[in-house]
Amino acid sequence: MGERLYRKNQPEKKKLLPHSYALSLKDKVVWGTWERSGKRVRDYNLYTGVLGTAYLLFKSYQVTRNEDDLKLCLEIVEACDVASRDSERVTFICGYAGVCALGAVAAKRFGDDQLRDHYLARFREIRLPSDLPYELLYGRAGYLWACLFLNKHIGSESVSSERMRSVVEEIFRAGRQLGNRGTCPLMYEWHGKRYWGAAHGLAGIMNVLMHMELEPDEIKDVKGTLSYMIQNRFPSGNYLSSEGSESDRLVHWCHGAPGVALTLVKAAQVFKTKEFVEAAMEAGEVVWNRGLLKRVGICHGISGNTYVFLSLYRLTGKPEYLYRAKAFASFLLDKSEKLISEGKMHRGDRPFSLFEGIGGMVYMFLDMNDPTQALFPGYEL
């Protein structure tokens, strides 16, 4: 996991295949995650489960306006709703909040106000356990991301600012308790480690906080935490997976430069400082030099790393970043099927899933139809 597959030569300049190829792969994902199981939900979440297929179908609908995709999306969300009612997980990517949030937004697009209101009501019934962690996949940051998703796509007060504010204040309280104002103002633990990455650590939490309305002292702490990470990265430019780690190995969205790069792009947009623009671009260089991995997915594979260049392209407008995104995407188009069949490339432990398998690759292919609007699913808004 994390190894480079090949040292890249300059790729030939070419256009990606039409999105018809991505749509055929989308049908393969639907078969592998939904139809093959007899439309039974064994794993409901967005990360490895069938909700990820619903999210992919929603993306497909946004690209093609094919209402069949939207109908199937809602059918899958309904099944996930039933399967996850007793779930204690409350985040967008790995919890029940993702079911309700996607269901409400898809229902709105379908014009079904009653179904939209059903999912909104279910979302508002979610209560956060007192021992909930703070990270993105399973914690408070992941719940907040679901709130932001609803407020963006349905209306600014779909989830009240008061409710979100109480979660923000708890995240700062806990972060300051473990942090050190003189070095890193905010710090968090998950399973005994102080992670830095997007999935479980600082990068993911700071990314969500930067979407909120913050007080001046909170802004200072977020900026200080990001500056600490920049100042204490590896000499290579890559980022630690966790505090004190000496292993400069992982170049993934979940751990390492790719996820941090996306967070730094957000920081550059919010704070408009040269420090964060330059750091984001430097993290992008790490991804270009070391990010052609042996996996296809978006969490720890080439598809996810492609989003770094798409994000930098939106930030800077520099065509070299679009070129790099096309180079990574073209590699997957040209080589992934053959390399997987030869055992030289890993298709993911859940090979059709959104975050580990080809579901994420298809999502990225669809996003390449309009790179200026491409957003890492479940992370960028």
GUTORFI-670063 format. One record per residue (C-alpha): residue in three letters; z, y, x. Coordinates in steps of 0.02 Angstrom, whole numbers, plus 50000, padded with zeros to 5 digits. Each point is the difference from the previous one (the first is absolute). Last residue first. Layout:
<atom type="ALA" w="Z" v="Y" u="X"/>
...
This chain:
<atom type="LEU" w="49958" v="51054" u="49116"/>
<atom type="GLU" w="50006" v="49896" u="50159"/>
<atom type="TYR" w="50111" v="49846" u="50010"/>
<atom type="GLY" w="49973" v="49876" u="49858"/>
<atom type="PRO" w="49816" v="49983" u="50037"/>
<atom type="PHE" w="49943" v="50094" u="50158"/>
<atom type="LEU" w="49897" v="50143" u="49931"/>
<atom type="ALA" w="49812" v="50028" u="50005"/>
<atom type="GLN" w="49945" v="50160" u="49912"/>
<atom type="THR" w="49897" v="50077" u="50142"/>
<atom type="PRO" w="49937" v="49826" u="50044"/>
<atom type="ASP" w="49903" v="49984" u="49835"/>
<atom type="ASN" w="49913" v="49830" u="49996"/>
<atom type="MET" w="50116" v="49946" u="50142"/>
<atom type="ASP" w="50139" v="49981" u="49872"/>
<atom type="LEU" w="49911" v="49850" u="49925"/>
<atom type="PHE" w="49995" v="49916" u="50171"/>
<atom type="MET" w="50185" v="50040" u="50021"/>
<atom type="TYR" w="50045" v="49916" u="49836"/>
<atom type="VAL" w="49894" v="49850" u="50050"/>
<atom type="MET" w="50095" v="49985" u="50165"/>
<atom type="GLY" w="50165" v="50015" u="49907"/>
<atom type="GLY" w="49954" v="49857" u="49885"/>
<atom type="ILE" w="49940" v="49903" u="50152"/>
<atom type="GLY" w="50175" v="49953" u="50051"/>
<atom type="GLU" w="50172" v="50067" u="50048"/>
<atom type="PHE" w="50028" v="50158" u="49899"/>
<atom type="LEU" w="49889" v="49974" u="49849"/>
<atom type="SER" w="50009" v="49811" u="49990"/>
<atom type="PHE" w="49854" v="49878" u="50008"/>
<atom type="PRO" w="50052" v="49907" u="50158"/>
<atom type="ARG" w="50187" v="49991" u="49967"/>
<atom type="ASP" w="50050" v="49952" u="50178"/>
<atom type="GLY" w="49859" v="50113" u="50059"/>
<atom type="ARG" w="49816" v="49971" u="50044"/>
<atom type="HIS" w="50039" v="49975" u="50184"/>
<atom type="MET" w="49854" v="50019" u="50121"/>
<atom type="LYS" w="49937" v="49882" u="50133"/>
<atom type="GLY" w="50012" v="49846" u="49888"/>
<atom type="GLU" w="49811" v="49978" u="49996"/>
<atom type="SER" w="49993" v="50030" u="49812"/>
<atom type="ILE" w="50105" v="50157" u="50022"/>
<atom type="LEU" w="49883" v="50061" u="50137"/>
<atom type="LYS" w="49846" v="49973" u="49891"/>
<atom type="GLU" w="50072" v="50089" u="49848"/>
<atom type="SER" w="50071" v="50143" u="50104"/>
<atom type="LYS" w="49848" v="50040" u="50107"/>
<atom type="ASP" w="49873" v="50116" u="49920"/>
<atom type="LEU" w="50097" v="50080" u="49858"/>
<atom type="LEU" w="50162" v="50001" u="50099"/>
<atom type="PHE" w="49916" v="50080" u="50150"/>
<atom type="SER" w="49915" v="50123" u="49884"/>
<atom type="ALA" w="50169" v="50056" u="49934"/>
<atom type="PHE" w="50067" v="50029" u="50176"/>
<atom type="ALA" w="49844" v="50096" u="50053"/>
<atom type="LYS" w="49992" v="50096" u="49836"/>
<atom type="ALA" w="50178" v="50062" u="50027"/>
<atom type="ARG" w="49955" v="50048" u="50178"/>
<atom type="TYR" w="49848" v="50098" u="49942"/>
<atom type="LEU" w="50106" v="50088" u="49869"/>
<atom type="TYR" w="50120" v="50047" u="50137"/>
<atom type="GLU" w="49862" v="50062" u="50114"/>
<atom type="PRO" w="49937" v="50111" u="49858"/>
<atom type="LYS" w="50147" v="50121" u="50022"/>
<atom type="GLY" w="50056" v="50070" u="49832"/>
<atom type="THR" w="50175" v="50017" u="50073"/>
<atom type="LEU" w="50120" v="49939" u="49866"/>
<atom type="ARG" w="49878" v="49902" u="49891"/>
<atom type="TYR" w="49926" v="49918" u="50153"/>
<atom type="LEU" w="50174" v="49961" u="50065"/>
<atom type="SER" w="50037" v="49908" u="49838"/>
<atom type="LEU" w="49838" v="49902" u="50007"/>
<atom type="PHE" w="50036" v="49959" u="50182"/>
<atom type="VAL" w="50173" v="49934" u="49960"/>
<atom type="TYR" w="49931" v="49909" u="49848"/>
<atom type="THR" w="49901" v="49884" u="50113"/>
<atom type="ASN" w="50166" v="49934" u="50067"/>
<atom type="GLY" w="50039" v="49927" u="49831"/>
<atom type="SER" w="49836" v="49906" u="49992"/>
<atom type="ILE" w="50018" v="49938" u="50179"/>
<atom type="GLY" w="50162" v="49907" u="49970"/>
<atom type="HIS" w="50187" v="50010" u="49982"/>
<atom type="CYS" w="50034" v="50074" u="49829"/>
<atom type="ILE" w="49818" v="50031" u="49953"/>
<atom type="GLY" w="49931" v="49826" u="50024"/>
<atom type="VAL" w="49861" v="49927" u="50108"/>
<atom type="ARG" w="50098" v="49923" u="50143"/>
<atom type="LYS" w="49957" v="49974" u="50182"/>
<atom type="LEU" w="50019" v="50183" u="50043"/>
<atom type="LEU" w="49884" v="50143" u="50045"/>
<atom type="GLY" w="50142" v="50125" u="50019"/>
<atom type="ARG" w="50021" v="50014" u="50188"/>
<atom type="ASN" w="49885" v="50139" u="50061"/>
<atom type="TRP" w="49959" v="50081" u="49833"/>
<atom type="VAL" w="50178" v="49978" u="49935"/>
<atom type="VAL" w="50075" v="50075" u="50158"/>
<atom type="GLU" w="49878" v="50146" u="49987"/>
<atom type="GLY" w="50056" v="50029" u="49821"/>
<atom type="ALA" w="50179" v="50017" u="50059"/>
<atom type="GLU" w="49938" v="50141" u="50112"/>
<atom type="MET" w="49914" v="50082" u="49851"/>
<atom type="ALA" w="50159" v="49993" u="49897"/>
<atom type="ALA" w="50101" v="50069" u="50146"/>
<atom type="GLU" w="49878" v="50145" u="50020"/>
<atom type="VAL" w="50008" v="50047" u="49816"/>
<atom type="PHE" w="50189" v="49979" u="49999"/>
<atom type="GLU" w="50033" v="50115" u="50147"/>
<atom type="LYS" w="49870" v="50128" u="49944"/>
<atom type="THR" w="50101" v="50043" u="49846"/>
<atom type="LYS" w="49937" v="50010" u="49821"/>
<atom type="PHE" w="50165" v="49940" u="49925"/>
<atom type="VAL" w="49931" v="49907" u="49849"/>
<atom type="GLN" w="49827" v="49951" u="50059"/>
<atom type="ALA" w="50055" v="49960" u="50178"/>
<atom type="ALA" w="50147" v="49901" u="49932"/>
<atom type="LYS" w="49882" v="49900" u="49888"/>
<atom type="VAL" w="49891" v="49962" u="50151"/>
<atom type="LEU" w="50159" v="49951" u="50093"/>
<atom type="THR" w="50042" v="49875" u="49864"/>
<atom type="LEU" w="49827" v="49921" u="50012"/>
<atom type="ALA" w="50018" v="49991" u="50189"/>
<atom type="VAL" w="50172" v="49918" u="49985"/>
<atom type="GLY" w="49923" v="49860" u="49897"/>
<atom type="PRO" w="49863" v="49972" u="50129"/>
<atom type="ALA" w="50108" v="50025" u="50156"/>
<atom type="GLY" w="50121" v="49855" u="49984"/>
<atom type="HIS" w="50078" v="49887" u="49868"/>
<atom type="CYS" w="49944" v="49981" u="49819"/>
<atom type="TRP" w="49832" v="50087" u="50021"/>
<atom type="HIS" w="49969" v="49897" u="50155"/>
<atom type="VAL" w="49985" v="50019" u="50187"/>
<atom type="LEU" w="50138" v="49883" u="50057"/>
<atom type="ARG" w="50023" v="49961" u="50185"/>
<atom type="ASP" w="50101" v="50129" u="50094"/>
<atom type="SER" w="50157" v="49894" u="50005"/>
<atom type="GLU" w="50145" v="50101" u="50070"/>
<atom type="SER" w="50089" v="50024" u="49834"/>
<atom type="GLY" w="50150" v="50118" u="50004"/>
<atom type="GLU" w="49977" v="50064" u="49822"/>
<atom type="SER" w="49872" v="49896" u="49907"/>
<atom type="SER" w="49813" v="49967" u="49999"/>
<atom type="LEU" w="49978" v="50128" u="50138"/>
<atom type="TYR" w="49847" v="50111" u="49996"/>
<atom type="ASN" w="49841" v="49993" u="50103"/>
<atom type="GLY" w="49953" v="50144" u="50115"/>
<atom type="SER" w="49987" v="49887" u="50152"/>
<atom type="PRO" w="50157" v="50081" u="50074"/>
<atom type="PHE" w="50093" v="49927" u="49848"/>
<atom type="ARG" w="50063" v="50122" u="49870"/>
<atom type="ASN" w="50160" v="50099" u="50029"/>
<atom type="GLN" w="49936" v="50179" u="49985"/>
<atom type="ILE" w="49890" v="49961" u="49850"/>
<atom type="MET" w="50141" v="49907" u="49911"/>
<atom type="TYR" w="50123" v="50141" u="50032"/>
<atom type="SER" w="49872" v="50126" u="49936"/>
<atom type="LEU" w="49985" v="49900" u="49839"/>
<atom type="THR" w="50189" v="50002" u="49977"/>
<atom type="GLY" w="50010" v="50185" u="50037"/>
<atom type="LYS" w="49864" v="50041" u="49874"/>
<atom type="VAL" w="50090" v="49900" u="49866"/>
<atom type="ASP" w="50168" v="50078" u="50045"/>
<atom type="LYS" w="49933" v="50178" u="49998"/>
<atom type="ILE" w="49917" v="49971" u="49832"/>
<atom type="GLU" w="50167" v="49939" u="49933"/>
<atom type="ASP" w="50090" v="50154" u="50065"/>
<atom type="PRO" w="49870" v="50112" u="49915"/>
<atom type="GLU" w="50015" v="49907" u="49833"/>
<atom type="LEU" w="49864" v="49879" u="49953"/>
<atom type="GLU" w="49874" v="49988" u="49860"/>
<atom type="MET" w="49936" v="49823" u="50019"/>
<atom type="HIS" w="49839" v="49930" u="50074"/>
<atom type="MET" w="50071" v="50014" u="50176"/>
<atom type="LEU" w="50142" v="49884" u="49948"/>
<atom type="VAL" w="49877" v="49858" u="49969"/>
<atom type="ASN" w="49924" v="50008" u="50174"/>
<atom type="MET" w="50171" v="50021" u="50079"/>
<atom type="ILE" w="50056" v="49835" u="49922"/>
<atom type="GLY" w="49845" v="49907" u="50055"/>
<atom type="ALA" w="50004" v="50065" u="50178"/>
<atom type="LEU" w="50187" v="49974" u="50018"/>
<atom type="GLY" w="50006" v="49817" u="49959"/>
<atom type="HIS" w="49958" v="49846" u="49898"/>
<atom type="ALA" w="49814" v="50003" u="49961"/>
<atom type="ALA" w="49943" v="50157" u="50092"/>
<atom type="GLY" w="50081" v="49967" u="50168"/>
<atom type="TRP" w="50153" v="50064" u="50092"/>
<atom type="TYR" w="50127" v="49863" u="49962"/>
<atom type="ARG" w="50185" v="50010" u="50034"/>
<atom type="LYS" w="50043" v="49816" u="49991"/>
<atom type="GLY" w="50143" v="49911" u="49911"/>
<atom type="HIS" w="49899" v="49937" u="49852"/>
<atom type="TRP" w="49938" v="50177" u="49966"/>
<atom type="GLU" w="50087" v="50145" u="50083"/>
<atom type="TYR" w="49965" v="50185" u="49983"/>
<atom type="MET" w="49997" v="50154" u="50112"/>
<atom type="LEU" w="49987" v="50187" u="49970"/>
<atom type="PRO" w="50038" v="50145" u="50118"/>
<atom type="CYS" w="49931" v="49914" u="50157"/>
<atom type="THR" w="50064" v="50087" u="50157"/>
<atom type="GLY" w="50131" v="50136" u="49979"/>
<atom type="ARG" w="50023" v="49972" u="49814"/>
<atom type="ASN" w="50038" v="49817" u="50027"/>
<atom type="GLY" w="49954" v="49880" u="49862"/>
<atom type="LEU" w="50097" v="49861" u="49914"/>
<atom type="GLN" w="50093" v="50114" u="49878"/>
<atom type="ARG" w="49856" v="50121" u="49995"/>
<atom type="GLY" w="49884" v="49865" u="49935"/>
<atom type="ALA" w="50122" v="49945" u="49866"/>
<atom type="ARG" w="50024" v="50175" u="49930"/>
<atom type="PHE" w="49814" v="50040" u="50016"/>
<atom type="ILE" w="49950" v="49846" u="49900"/>
<atom type="GLU" w="50135" v="50035" u="49870"/>
<atom type="GLU" w="49937" v="50179" u="49979"/>
<atom type="VAL" w="49822" v="49938" u="49974"/>
<atom type="VAL" w="50059" v="49875" u="49868"/>
<atom type="SER" w="50091" v="50137" u="49904"/>
<atom type="ARG" w="49847" v="50111" u="50012"/>
<atom type="MET" w="49888" v="49869" u="49921"/>
<atom type="ARG" w="50106" v="49993" u="49844"/>
<atom type="GLU" w="50012" v="50189" u="49990"/>
<atom type="SER" w="49813" v="50021" u="50028"/>
<atom type="SER" w="49971" v="49896" u="49845"/>
<atom type="VAL" w="49881" v="49854" u="50004"/>
<atom type="SER" w="49847" v="50035" u="49894"/>
<atom type="GLU" w="50041" v="50181" u="50045"/>
<atom type="SER" w="49844" v="50041" u="50101"/>
<atom type="GLY" w="49882" v="49906" u="49888"/>
<atom type="ILE" w="49904" v="49836" u="49990"/>
<atom type="HIS" w="49913" v="49969" u="50167"/>
<atom type="LYS" w="50103" v="50104" u="50121"/>
<atom type="ASN" w="50167" v="49982" u="49911"/>
<atom type="LEU" w="49977" v="49813" u="49985"/>
<atom type="PHE" w="49957" v="49976" u="50184"/>
<atom type="LEU" w="50144" v="50113" u="50051"/>
<atom type="CYS" w="50124" v="49895" u="49901"/>
<atom type="ALA" w="49929" v="49841" u="50079"/>
<atom type="TRP" w="50022" v="50079" u="50172"/>
<atom type="LEU" w="50181" v="50039" u="49954"/>
<atom type="TYR" w="50033" v="49815" u="49967"/>
<atom type="GLY" w="49927" v="49954" u="50169"/>
<atom type="ALA" w="50106" v="50131" u="50087"/>
<atom type="ARG" w="50154" v="49928" u="49914"/>
<atom type="GLY" w="49975" v="49826" u="50071"/>
<atom type="TYR" w="49899" v="49840" u="50000"/>
<atom type="LEU" w="49833" v="50041" u="50083"/>
<atom type="LEU" w="50031" v="50182" u="50043"/>
<atom type="GLU" w="50169" v="50009" u="50085"/>
<atom type="TYR" w="50167" v="50062" u="49934"/>
<atom type="PRO" w="50101" v="49844" u="49959"/>
<atom type="LEU" w="50070" v="49968" u="49825"/>
<atom type="ASP" w="50187" v="49965" u="50003"/>
<atom type="SER" w="50037" v="50113" u="49850"/>
<atom type="PRO" w="49867" v="49914" u="49897"/>
<atom type="LEU" w="49866" v="50118" u="49933"/>
<atom type="ARG" w="49975" v="50000" u="49813"/>
<atom type="ILE" w="49830" v="49976" u="49918"/>
<atom type="GLU" w="49999" v="50051" u="49816"/>
<atom type="ARG" w="49884" v="50145" u="50038"/>
<atom type="PHE" w="49866" v="49878" u="50058"/>
<atom type="ARG" w="50011" v="49901" u="49839"/>
<atom type="ALA" w="49977" v="50160" u="49900"/>
<atom type="LEU" w="49851" v="50050" u="50106"/>
<atom type="TYR" w="49925" v="49827" u="49976"/>
<atom type="HIS" w="50015" v="50011" u="49811"/>
<atom type="ASP" w="49939" v="50180" u="49999"/>
<atom type="ARG" w="49839" v="49949" u="50086"/>
<atom type="LEU" w="49979" v="49855" u="49877"/>
<atom type="GLN" w="50016" v="50120" u="49852"/>
<atom type="ASP" w="49885" v="50127" u="50081"/>
<atom type="ASP" w="49858" v="49876" u="50021"/>
<atom type="GLY" w="49857" v="50107" u="50068"/>
<atom type="PHE" w="49947" v="49875" u="50133"/>
<atom type="ARG" w="50039" v="50126" u="50137"/>
<atom type="LYS" w="50174" v="50023" u="49924"/>
<atom type="ALA" w="50024" v="49813" u="49993"/>
<atom type="ALA" w="49954" v="49986" u="50185"/>
<atom type="VAL" w="50129" v="50133" u="50044"/>
<atom type="ALA" w="50138" v="49922" u="49895"/>
<atom type="GLY" w="49966" v="49824" u="50063"/>
<atom type="LEU" w="49992" v="50055" u="50181"/>
<atom type="ALA" w="50170" v="50084" u="49984"/>
<atom type="CYS" w="50082" v="49861" u="49900"/>
<atom type="VAL" w="49943" v="49859" u="50115"/>
<atom type="GLY" w="50037" v="50101" u="50157"/>
<atom type="ALA" w="50176" v="50040" u="49939"/>
<atom type="TYR" w="50029" v="49812" u="49980"/>
<atom type="GLY" w="50003" v="49974" u="50187"/>
<atom type="CYS" w="49912" v="49967" u="50165"/>
<atom type="ILE" w="49875" v="50142" u="50021"/>
<atom type="PHE" w="50066" v="50124" u="49873"/>
<atom type="THR" w="50186" v="49968" u="50021"/>
<atom type="VAL" w="50138" v="49939" u="49884"/>
<atom type="ARG" w="50039" v="49820" u="50044"/>
<atom type="GLU" w="50131" v="49922" u="49886"/>
<atom type="SER" w="49869" v="49898" u="49908"/>
<atom type="ASP" w="50048" v="49942" u="49826"/>
<atom type="ARG" w="49848" v="50077" u="49914"/>
<atom type="SER" w="49883" v="49946" u="50141"/>
<atom type="ALA" w="49899" v="49861" u="49918"/>
<atom type="VAL" w="49973" v="50092" u="49834"/>
<atom type="ASP" w="49944" v="50160" u="50086"/>
<atom type="CYS" w="49893" v="49901" u="50121"/>
<atom type="ALA" w="49907" v="49924" u="49852"/>
<atom type="GLU" w="49974" v="50173" u="49926"/>
<atom type="VAL" w="49942" v="50066" u="50170"/>
<atom type="ILE" w="49871" v="49860" u="50008"/>
<atom type="GLU" w="49928" v="50044" u="49830"/>
<atom type="LEU" w="50003" v="50185" u="50044"/>
<atom type="CYS" w="49897" v="49971" u="50157"/>
<atom type="LEU" w="49883" v="49888" u="49901"/>
<atom type="LYS" w="49968" v="50141" u="49878"/>
<atom type="LEU" w="49973" v="50125" u="50142"/>
<atom type="ASP" w="49878" v="49884" u="50088"/>
<atom type="ASP" w="49904" v="49972" u="49838"/>
<atom type="GLU" w="49995" v="50189" u="49980"/>
<atom type="ASN" w="49876" v="50016" u="50144"/>
<atom type="ARG" w="50021" v="50180" u="50057"/>
<atom type="THR" w="49926" v="49944" u="50169"/>
<atom type="VAL" w="50113" v="50080" u="50130"/>
<atom type="GLN" w="50156" v="50033" u="49895"/>
<atom type="TYR" w="49978" v="49832" u="49915"/>
<atom type="SER" w="49997" v="49913" u="50169"/>
<atom type="LYS" w="50160" v="50090" u="50048"/>
<atom type="PHE" w="50082" v="49939" u="49839"/>
<atom type="LEU" w="49937" v="49826" u="50037"/>
<atom type="LEU" w="50080" v="50009" u="50172"/>
<atom type="TYR" w="50165" v="50054" u="49921"/>
<atom type="ALA" w="49989" v="49853" u="49880"/>
<atom type="THR" w="49968" v="49885" u="50148"/>
<atom type="GLY" w="50154" v="50071" u="50086"/>
<atom type="LEU" w="50097" v="49962" u="49841"/>
<atom type="VAL" w="49949" v="49819" u="50034"/>
<atom type="GLY" w="50120" v="49980" u="50144"/>
<atom type="THR" w="50012" v="50031" u="50187"/>
<atom type="TYR" w="50041" v="50186" u="50009"/>
<atom type="LEU" w="49976" v="50054" u="49819"/>
<atom type="ASN" w="50131" v="49884" u="49928"/>
<atom type="TYR" w="49984" v="49867" u="49866"/>
<atom type="ASP" w="50006" v="49837" u="50097"/>
<atom type="ARG" w="49979" v="49844" u="49894"/>
<atom type="VAL" w="49911" v="50084" u="49855"/>
<atom type="ARG" w="49895" v="49881" u="49896"/>
<atom type="LYS" w="49819" v="50043" u="49963"/>
<atom type="GLY" w="49949" v="49817" u="50018"/>
<atom type="SER" w="50046" v="50006" u="50183"/>
<atom type="ARG" w="49817" v="50002" u="50054"/>
<atom type="GLU" w="49965" v="50146" u="49884"/>
<atom type="TRP" w="50129" v="50120" u="50068"/>
<atom type="THR" w="50022" v="50006" u="50190"/>
<atom type="GLY" w="49849" v="49909" u="50069"/>
<atom type="TRP" w="49880" v="50039" u="49857"/>
<atom type="VAL" w="50046" v="50184" u="49997"/>
<atom type="VAL" w="49982" v="50006" u="50191"/>
<atom type="LYS" w="49827" v="49922" u="49988"/>
<atom type="ASP" w="49950" v="50127" u="49869"/>
<atom type="LYS" w="50055" v="50137" u="50119"/>
<atom type="LEU" w="49891" v="49921" u="50134"/>
<atom type="SER" w="49850" v="50021" u="49886"/>
<atom type="LEU" w="50052" v="50180" u="49969"/>
<atom type="ALA" w="50013" v="50034" u="50187"/>
<atom type="TYR" w="49822" v="49936" u="50023"/>
<atom type="SER" w="49938" v="50107" u="49855"/>
<atom type="HIS" w="50082" v="50148" u="50090"/>
<atom type="PRO" w="49841" v="50020" u="50099"/>
<atom type="LEU" w="50007" v="49941" u="50181"/>
<atom type="LEU" w="50073" v="50123" u="50122"/>
<atom type="LYS" w="49881" v="50118" u="50084"/>
<atom type="LYS" w="49951" v="49976" u="50179"/>
<atom type="LYS" w="50029" v="50073" u="50172"/>
<atom type="GLU" w="50021" v="49855" u="50119"/>
<atom type="PRO" w="50175" v="49972" u="50060"/>
<atom type="GLN" w="50054" v="50064" u="50172"/>
<atom type="ASN" w="50075" v="49849" u="50084"/>
<atom type="LYS" w="50169" v="49946" u="49938"/>
<atom type="ARG" w="50124" v="49896" u="50097"/>
<atom type="TYR" w="50017" v="49849" u="49890"/>
<atom type="LEU" w="50129" v="49923" u="49886"/>
<atom type="ARG" w="50145" v="50108" u="50050"/>
<atom type="GLU" w="50166" v="49917" u="49973"/>
<atom type="GLY" w="50117" v="50060" u="49863"/>
<atom type="MET" w="50050" v="49833" u="49929"/>
